[in-house]
Every structure is written in structure tokens, then in C-alpha cells.
């Protein structure tokens, strides 16, 4: 096959697209009117693959204004050229154009019985994250796949933050703190034993159901104990997450633990602020070689309202880049999926506020070892 040439479709390509669509599909065909509408939509891409001047495939990529997601809505390859790499090349070109448009994730759907396409997407790094029942015209189901396509490019001035995944369901705070400390000091241990030691020191005893979680006061103290500079930002005074427990005895324990943290902080040089930490201050801290550990609501990530600690690695004009220590291996995630995760600045502002009525903002900024 001649070398492939890619270009974006114009209205003059509509007839050729309709002919290819009719050759490739018996059902769920895109109409002439729809092709024209997609071509006219500035955000969407109808990408053509040509060989020897002939149309041999297309990819239709949708990009809504309200999200950083892109979606391959349809992809077709001429029957006589299948197996020659046209489909893979179209997927890669679709990803390239979507990444240029600042899209973070590419998603797509594929029939459950399309084994060749499923194998291709898995080989290209796509992971299944859901199933759509009765999705196609013939009532067949569709598998949903996604892959991260936009990655952080190192910028001068920001510290290099190594990645460490949490090894339990309840140690996101210690894992995030380990990453921050290791970024400012090469000899910081990055081990499960250190992770659990930090959890024992920083846990608030009762946070939600199950094991206790770590609060900003405890994490700041744990960093200080290891010789690091630490600044804590907590937008609320008093014990955190008190409303998440019903028992008065447990509420009293939270109060006592909080009092103990404050007493211990008073004997250190830790700065404790009750003002919210702004994104501008986060960026300035990074440029000073300090690394922020931030409490977020995971609603923006996975539609769960669980409080979760992450490490902020970099900031640019569009994104805040996070190391998320939680890797869901059972869901097909890998460590690469959770490093330098780009989050839109506006989304990050909402994400960094936990709760509804009086949202909590909490952070610990870890600095170099004290002299």
C-alpha cells in the first residue's frame, strides 16, 4: 500500500465519505447530513486517510466544549485495505489531533464481538472502563475504552517529583507525603514500612468508615519530625470530619486528637494558616522547590465523594499536574496513568474543596530539610 496521507475533511469530501460508510457498515450508518454537520463543527474532526489519492479510511473525533475528553465516534477502513495498519494509523492521528486540542483522555466504543478491534485498542494501551447495553441498532452491546493521550512535558524550575503508589486503601496521605519529601531530598525512604509509619503518626483515628485517614496537621507533623520544613493550610478551625461520625465518644476522640496535634505543632516551627491556599501560591511554592500535598474531592475524577490526598507536581497556563497515589489495578489502571495527571485549572479549583456547605481546603507544603 502507498504511504498514508492524513487530512481533515471538507464538505467536498461528503460523497466519498458516504460511499465508504455504505461499504463498511450495514447498520448504524452516519448519514450525509450528519457528515456535513460534523465537518462544519469547528471542535470536531473528520480525519481522512488517503493512499494513492484514494480514500481508504476515516475517523470521526468528537470534542465537546465542556470537557477535556475526546471520543472516536466512528472509524472505518476500506475492506480491501484492512489488516494493513490503516486503522491503527487513524487512531494515532486522532489522538495526535485531540492532544493538540488539549484533550486529556480519548474514549471510544466497540462491539463486544469485534475481536480484531478490541485486540488493537488493547495493544495501543486502551483500557475497558464500562459496558453499554443495547447500544447498536441490532441491540448488540458495546465495550467502552479509554486512554490518556496528553502527558506532562518537564518544565524548567519545577522540582522532579518521583512517583510512589499507595499500598493500602487508607494511606493516600502518607503516599503523597512520601512523594513530596522524596522530591526535596534524595535519601527519603519510599517503602511500605515508611508509608505505614507515616499513617500511624498522622491518622486522625476516625475519619470515615473503616481505617482512619490522615489530616493535614498530622501530615505536617510527620514531615517536620523527619527534618523537613512544613507549612499547613487548613481553611477550618477545630477537628476535621467531626460530622462524619455519629458517636459522641468518637467525636470526643477526634477533638482530643486535634488538641494533641495543635499542642505538638505549637512546639515546632510549622506555619499553620487558616486561609485557603490559592493556585498562585501553589505555583510559587513549586518554583521555590517546595512540593504541595493537597486534599481533594474525587468527584471530578471518578464521581466518588471520598476525601483523597494527591501531590501537586507542576502548574502551567492550562493545567495543574498531579501524582495520584491510588492505582486501581483491577480496573486496568497502571502507574503511568496516575503520574502527572493534567487537571484543568478551573476543575482543580472545585476539586480542591471538599464538602458542600462549608467546603474544606487542606494542604501541606513540604520544603527542604531544615539546617
FENGIQUI-V883216 format. One record per residue. N is the residue number from 0. PHI is phi in whole degrees, -180 to 180 (* if undefined). OMEGA is omega in whole degrees, 0 to 359 (* if undefined). BURIAL is # if it has 16 or more other ideal C-beta (glycine too) atoms within 10 Angstrom, else .. Layout:
n:N phi:PHI omega:OMEGA burial:BURIAL
n:N phi:PHI omega:OMEGA burial:BURIAL
//
This chain:
n:0 phi:* omega:177 burial:.
n:1 phi:-64 omega:179 burial:.
n:2 phi:-59 omega:180 burial:.
n:3 phi:-79 omega:173 burial:#
n:4 phi:-121 omega:180 burial:.
n:5 phi:-108 omega:171 burial:#
n:6 phi:-156 omega:179 burial:.
n:7 phi:-87 omega:187 burial:.
n:8 phi:-71 omega:169 burial:#
n:9 phi:-117 omega:180 burial:.
n:10 phi:-61 omega:179 burial:.
n:11 phi:-68 omega:181 burial:.
n:12 phi:-91 omega:187 burial:#
n:13 phi:-59 omega:182 burial:#
n:14 phi:-60 omega:180 burial:.
n:15 phi:-65 omega:179 burial:#
n:16 phi:-65 omega:180 burial:#
n:17 phi:-65 omega:179 burial:#
n:18 phi:-63 omega:179 burial:.
n:19 phi:-65 omega:179 burial:#
n:20 phi:-59 omega:181 burial:#
n:21 phi:-68 omega:178 burial:.
n:22 phi:-75 omega:188 burial:.
n:23 phi:-91 omega:187 burial:#
n:24 phi:-131 omega:174 burial:.
n:25 phi:-94 omega:180 burial:.
n:26 phi:-135 omega:178 burial:.
n:27 phi:55 omega:180 burial:.
n:28 phi:-77 omega:173 burial:.
n:29 phi:-83 omega:184 burial:#
n:30 phi:-79 omega:176 burial:.
n:31 phi:-57 omega:181 burial:.
n:32 phi:-62 omega:180 burial:.
n:33 phi:-67 omega:178 burial:.
n:34 phi:-58 omega:181 burial:#
n:35 phi:-63 omega:180 burial:#
n:36 phi:-65 omega:180 burial:.
n:37 phi:-65 omega:180 burial:#
n:38 phi:-65 omega:182 burial:#
n:39 phi:-77 omega:183 burial:.
n:40 phi:-77 omega:186 burial:.
n:41 phi:-60 omega:184 burial:.
n:42 phi:-77 omega:185 burial:.
n:43 phi:-82 omega:180 burial:#
n:44 phi:-131 omega:167 burial:#
n:45 phi:-107 omega:188 burial:#
n:46 phi:-100 omega:180 burial:#
n:47 phi:-101 omega:172 burial:#
n:48 phi:-113 omega:182 burial:#
n:49 phi:-122 omega:176 burial:#
n:50 phi:-137 omega:181 burial:#
n:51 phi:59 omega:179 burial:.
n:52 phi:81 omega:181 burial:.
n:53 phi:-107 omega:176 burial:.
n:54 phi:-75 omega:181 burial:#
n:55 phi:-117 omega:178 burial:#
n:56 phi:179 omega:175 burial:#
n:57 phi:-147 omega:173 burial:#
n:58 phi:-135 omega:178 burial:#
n:59 phi:-108 omega:183 burial:#
n:60 phi:-113 omega:180 burial:#
n:61 phi:-102 omega:180 burial:#
n:62 phi:-141 omega:179 burial:#
n:63 phi:-74 omega:181 burial:.
n:64 phi:-74 omega:189 burial:.
n:65 phi:-88 omega:182 burial:.
n:66 phi:-135 omega:174 burial:.
n:67 phi:-103 omega:179 burial:#
n:68 phi:-96 omega:168 burial:.
n:69 phi:-121 omega:183 burial:#
n:70 phi:-143 omega:171 burial:#
n:71 phi:-78 omega:184 burial:#
n:72 phi:-77 omega:180 burial:#
n:73 phi:-155 omega:176 burial:#
n:74 phi:-144 omega:183 burial:#
n:75 phi:-138 omega:178 burial:#
n:76 phi:-130 omega:180 burial:#
n:77 phi:-55 omega:185 burial:#
n:78 phi:-53 omega:185 burial:.
n:79 phi:-73 omega:181 burial:.
n:80 phi:-110 omega:182 burial:#
n:81 phi:-66 omega:183 burial:.
n:82 phi:90 omega:182 burial:.
n:83 phi:-102 omega:176 burial:#
n:84 phi:92 omega:181 burial:.
n:85 phi:-66 omega:181 burial:#
n:86 phi:-61 omega:179 burial:#
n:87 phi:-61 omega:180 burial:.
n:88 phi:-64 omega:178 burial:#
n:89 phi:-67 omega:178 burial:#
n:90 phi:-62 omega:182 burial:#
n:91 phi:-67 omega:178 burial:.
n:92 phi:-67 omega:177 burial:#
n:93 phi:-63 omega:178 burial:#
n:94 phi:-63 omega:182 burial:#
n:95 phi:-62 omega:182 burial:.
n:96 phi:-69 omega:178 burial:#
n:97 phi:-67 omega:178 burial:#
n:98 phi:-65 omega:177 burial:#
n:99 phi:-63 omega:178 burial:.
n:100 phi:-89 omega:176 burial:.
n:101 phi:66 omega:174 burial:.
n:102 phi:-87 omega:186 burial:#
n:103 phi:-93 omega:186 burial:#
n:104 phi:-123 omega:171 burial:#
n:105 phi:-105 omega:178 burial:#
n:106 phi:-122 omega:178 burial:#
n:107 phi:-162 omega:176 burial:#
n:108 phi:-122 omega:179 burial:#
n:109 phi:-148 omega:179 burial:#
n:110 phi:-61 omega:181 burial:#
n:111 phi:-64 omega:181 burial:.
n:112 phi:-98 omega:179 burial:.
n:113 phi:-91 omega:187 burial:.
n:114 phi:-64 omega:181 burial:.
n:115 phi:-65 omega:180 burial:.
n:116 phi:-68 omega:179 burial:#
n:117 phi:-61 omega:179 burial:#
n:118 phi:-63 omega:179 burial:.
n:119 phi:-63 omega:183 burial:#
n:120 phi:-64 omega:178 burial:#
n:121 phi:-65 omega:180 burial:.
n:122 phi:-66 omega:180 burial:.
n:123 phi:-84 omega:175 burial:.
n:124 phi:99 omega:178 burial:#
n:125 phi:-79 omega:178 burial:#
n:126 phi:-122 omega:179 burial:#
n:127 phi:-76 omega:179 burial:.
n:128 phi:-129 omega:178 burial:.
n:129 phi:178 omega:178 burial:.
n:130 phi:-135 omega:176 burial:.
n:131 phi:-109 omega:182 burial:.
n:132 phi:-79 omega:174 burial:.
n:133 phi:54 omega:189 burial:.
n:134 phi:-84 omega:185 burial:#
n:135 phi:-95 omega:183 burial:.
n:136 phi:-57 omega:181 burial:.
n:137 phi:-89 omega:177 burial:.
n:138 phi:72 omega:176 burial:.
n:139 phi:-71 omega:178 burial:#
n:140 phi:-85 omega:176 burial:.
n:141 phi:-124 omega:172 burial:#
n:142 phi:-93 omega:179 burial:#
n:143 phi:-102 omega:180 burial:#
n:144 phi:-124 omega:175 burial:#
n:145 phi:-149 omega:176 burial:#
n:146 phi:-151 omega:175 burial:#
n:147 phi:-74 omega:185 burial:#
n:148 phi:-120 omega:180 burial:#
n:149 phi:-110 omega:184 burial:#
n:150 phi:-125 omega:182 burial:.
n:151 phi:-73 omega:173 burial:#
n:152 phi:-105 omega:185 burial:.
n:153 phi:-51 omega:180 burial:.
n:154 phi:-117 omega:180 burial:.
n:155 phi:-65 omega:177 burial:.
n:156 phi:108 omega:180 burial:.
n:157 phi:-95 omega:178 burial:#
n:158 phi:-68 omega:175 burial:#
n:159 phi:-85 omega:186 burial:.
n:160 phi:-105 omega:177 burial:#
n:161 phi:-69 omega:183 burial:#
n:162 phi:-102 omega:176 burial:#
n:163 phi:-139 omega:180 burial:#
n:164 phi:-86 omega:177 burial:#
n:165 phi:-65 omega:183 burial:#
n:166 phi:-105 omega:175 burial:.
n:167 phi:-134 omega:179 burial:.
n:168 phi:-73 omega:191 burial:.
n:169 phi:-120 omega:184 burial:#
n:170 phi:-117 omega:177 burial:#
n:171 phi:-64 omega:179 burial:#
n:172 phi:-63 omega:177 burial:#
n:173 phi:-59 omega:180 burial:#
n:174 phi:-64 omega:178 burial:#
n:175 phi:-65 omega:179 burial:#
n:176 phi:-66 omega:177 burial:#
n:177 phi:-57 omega:180 burial:#
n:178 phi:-63 omega:181 burial:#
n:179 phi:-65 omega:181 burial:#
n:180 phi:-66 omega:180 burial:#
n:181 phi:-68 omega:180 burial:#
n:182 phi:-71 omega:183 burial:#
n:183 phi:-103 omega:179 burial:#
n:184 phi:-152 omega:187 burial:.
n:185 phi:-63 omega:186 burial:.
n:186 phi:-88 omega:180 burial:.
n:187 phi:-65 omega:178 burial:#
n:188 phi:-62 omega:176 burial:.
n:189 phi:-123 omega:186 burial:.
n:190 phi:-132 omega:176 burial:.
n:191 phi:-63 omega:179 burial:.
n:192 phi:-62 omega:178 burial:.
n:193 phi:-64 omega:178 burial:#
n:194 phi:-57 omega:181 burial:#
n:195 phi:-72 omega:175 burial:.
n:196 phi:-61 omega:179 burial:.
n:197 phi:-62 omega:179 burial:#
n:198 phi:-63 omega:179 burial:#
n:199 phi:-62 omega:182 burial:.
n:200 phi:-77 omega:190 burial:#
n:201 phi:-105 omega:184 burial:#
n:202 phi:-65 omega:178 burial:#
n:203 phi:-93 omega:180 burial:#
n:204 phi:73 omega:177 burial:.
n:205 phi:-121 omega:174 burial:#
n:206 phi:-122 omega:174 burial:#
n:207 phi:-129 omega:177 burial:.
n:208 phi:-66 omega:177 burial:.
n:209 phi:88 omega:182 burial:.
n:210 phi:-63 omega:178 burial:.
n:211 phi:-69 omega:177 burial:#
n:212 phi:-100 omega:183 burial:#
n:213 phi:-103 omega:177 burial:#
n:214 phi:-104 omega:183 burial:#
n:215 phi:-65 omega:181 burial:#
n:216 phi:-64 omega:181 burial:#
n:217 phi:-66 omega:179 burial:#
n:218 phi:-67 omega:178 burial:#
n:219 phi:-63 omega:178 burial:#
n:220 phi:-65 omega:180 burial:#
n:221 phi:-63 omega:178 burial:#
n:222 phi:-66 omega:180 burial:#
n:223 phi:-62 omega:180 burial:#
n:224 phi:-59 omega:181 burial:.
n:225 phi:-90 omega:173 burial:#
n:226 phi:95 omega:183 burial:.
n:227 phi:-93 omega:167 burial:#
n:228 phi:-67 omega:181 burial:#
n:229 phi:-147 omega:175 burial:#
n:230 phi:-126 omega:181 burial:#
n:231 phi:-111 omega:174 burial:#
n:232 phi:-117 omega:179 burial:#
n:233 phi:-138 omega:187 burial:#
n:234 phi:-73 omega:181 burial:#
n:235 phi:-119 omega:172 burial:.
n:236 phi:-92 omega:181 burial:.
n:237 phi:89 omega:182 burial:.
n:238 phi:-66 omega:181 burial:#
n:239 phi:-84 omega:175 burial:#
n:240 phi:62 omega:180 burial:#
n:241 phi:-62 omega:183 burial:#
n:242 phi:-74 omega:182 burial:.
n:243 phi:-84 omega:177 burial:.
n:244 phi:-117 omega:184 burial:#
n:245 phi:-95 omega:184 burial:.
n:246 phi:-67 omega:176 burial:.
n:247 phi:-63 omega:178 burial:.
n:248 phi:-63 omega:179 burial:.
n:249 phi:-68 omega:177 burial:.
n:250 phi:-60 omega:180 burial:#
n:251 phi:-66 omega:177 burial:.
n:252 phi:-63 omega:178 burial:#
n:253 phi:-58 omega:180 burial:#
n:254 phi:-63 omega:180 burial:.
n:255 phi:-66 omega:178 burial:.
n:256 phi:-61 omega:179 burial:#
n:257 phi:-62 omega:178 burial:#
n:258 phi:-60 omega:179 burial:.
n:259 phi:-64 omega:177 burial:.
n:260 phi:-60 omega:181 burial:#
n:261 phi:-63 omega:178 burial:.
n:262 phi:-62 omega:180 burial:.
n:263 phi:-65 omega:179 burial:#
n:264 phi:-63 omega:179 burial:#
n:265 phi:-63 omega:179 burial:.
n:266 phi:-95 omega:180 burial:.
n:267 phi:-120 omega:175 burial:.
n:268 phi:-101 omega:180 burial:.
n:269 phi:-66 omega:173 burial:#
n:270 phi:-83 omega:179 burial:.
n:271 phi:-118 omega:181 burial:#
n:272 phi:-112 omega:176 burial:.
n:273 phi:-107 omega:173 burial:.
n:274 phi:-98 omega:176 burial:.
n:275 phi:-63 omega:177 burial:#
n:276 phi:-89 omega:182 burial:#
n:277 phi:-83 omega:178 burial:.
n:278 phi:-65 omega:178 burial:.
n:279 phi:-65 omega:178 burial:.
n:280 phi:-69 omega:176 burial:#
n:281 phi:-61 omega:181 burial:#
n:282 phi:-64 omega:179 burial:#
n:283 phi:-64 omega:178 burial:.
n:284 phi:-62 omega:179 burial:#
n:285 phi:-61 omega:181 burial:#
n:286 phi:-68 omega:174 burial:.
n:287 phi:-85 omega:181 burial:.
n:288 phi:89 omega:176 burial:.
n:289 phi:-98 omega:184 burial:#
n:290 phi:-126 omega:180 burial:#
n:291 phi:-84 omega:170 burial:#
n:292 phi:-112 omega:192 burial:#
n:293 phi:-121 omega:172 burial:#
n:294 phi:-88 omega:181 burial:#
n:295 phi:-126 omega:166 burial:#
n:296 phi:-95 omega:184 burial:#
n:297 phi:-81 omega:181 burial:#
n:298 phi:-58 omega:181 burial:.
n:299 phi:-70 omega:181 burial:.
n:300 phi:-93 omega:187 burial:#
n:301 phi:-141 omega:178 burial:.
n:302 phi:62 omega:174 burial:.
n:303 phi:-114 omega:183 burial:.
n:304 phi:-99 omega:181 burial:.
n:305 phi:-83 omega:174 burial:#
n:306 phi:-69 omega:189 burial:#
n:307 phi:-150 omega:179 burial:#
n:308 phi:-94 omega:176 burial:#
n:309 phi:-137 omega:178 burial:#
n:310 phi:-111 omega:178 burial:#
n:311 phi:-88 omega:186 burial:#
n:312 phi:-107 omega:185 burial:#
n:313 phi:-166 omega:178 burial:#
n:314 phi:-142 omega:170 burial:#
n:315 phi:-132 omega:186 burial:.
n:316 phi:-66 omega:184 burial:.
n:317 phi:-114 omega:191 burial:.
n:318 phi:-127 omega:164 burial:#
n:319 phi:-109 omega:185 burial:#
n:320 phi:-103 omega:186 burial:#
n:321 phi:-118 omega:161 burial:#
n:322 phi:-96 omega:177 burial:#
n:323 phi:-99 omega:187 burial:#
n:324 phi:-74 omega:185 burial:#
n:325 phi:-92 omega:178 burial:#
n:326 phi:-114 omega:181 burial:#
n:327 phi:-90 omega:183 burial:.
n:328 phi:-63 omega:181 burial:.
n:329 phi:-64 omega:179 burial:.
n:330 phi:-92 omega:177 burial:.
n:331 phi:88 omega:180 burial:.
n:332 phi:-76 omega:175 burial:#
n:333 phi:-125 omega:178 burial:.
n:334 phi:-58 omega:181 burial:.
n:335 phi:-61 omega:180 burial:.
n:336 phi:-69 omega:189 burial:#
n:337 phi:-110 omega:178 burial:#
n:338 phi:-101 omega:179 burial:#
n:339 phi:48 omega:179 burial:#
n:340 phi:-70 omega:182 burial:#
n:341 phi:-81 omega:179 burial:#
n:342 phi:-121 omega:178 burial:#
n:343 phi:-53 omega:184 burial:#
n:344 phi:-57 omega:180 burial:.
n:345 phi:-68 omega:178 burial:.
n:346 phi:-66 omega:179 burial:#
n:347 phi:-60 omega:180 burial:#
n:348 phi:-60 omega:177 burial:.
n:349 phi:-74 omega:182 burial:.
n:350 phi:-64 omega:185 burial:#
n:351 phi:-85 omega:176 burial:#
n:352 phi:-121 omega:183 burial:#
n:353 phi:-101 omega:179 burial:#
n:354 phi:103 omega:187 burial:.
n:355 phi:-104 omega:189 burial:.
n:356 phi:-68 omega:175 burial:.
n:357 phi:-124 omega:187 burial:.
n:358 phi:-56 omega:178 burial:.
n:359 phi:-90 omega:169 burial:#
n:360 phi:-118 omega:183 burial:#
n:361 phi:-141 omega:180 burial:#
n:362 phi:-158 omega:172 burial:#
n:363 phi:-129 omega:177 burial:#
n:364 phi:-102 omega:184 burial:#
n:365 phi:-99 omega:178 burial:#
n:366 phi:-109 omega:181 burial:#
n:367 phi:-62 omega:177 burial:.
n:368 phi:-62 omega:179 burial:.
n:369 phi:-73 omega:177 burial:.
n:370 phi:-85 omega:* burial:.
//
